[in-house]
Amino acid sequence: MAYGTPSIEEFQAGTVVKCEPMSTGTTTRRKRKPHILAVINESCTGCAGSPACVEYCPVAECMFWDLDEDHPLFGRIIVDPLLCIGCKLCTSHGPDGAFFQGCPWDAIDMVPLAEFEGEKGVLPF
């Protein structure tokens, strides 16, 4: 599953620093918990600062850049579990609008909500 991601409590408290590139789109709060959530795993390369997955996410600030402090030119993407709607759009598009089944580096896992909550804690909404 994900590595080094902020906790649900950190997202709730608003203490997570979200850097660009960042997803844009709707700012409407989701109406219910999704059945699945996008979770970035250790294979994420951040696509050298131009990640395709972020561009296709329809929710503002759901997917965002996280700088790798040990390697300043690199980073990875993080998904905010309080914002993810489980739409899978981040896994179905690639550069220049090409369709593919999942991230070419297999860095995005679609995780069932029960499994996510069992590992990370219960989402508030």
Protein Blocks (a to p, Z undefined) as FASTA:
>chain_A
ZZhiacfklmmnopaccdddddeddfbdcfbdcfbdcdddfklgolnopafklmmpcbgh
kbccdddfklmmbccddddfklogolommmmccehhiacedjfklpaccddfklmmmmno
pcfZZ
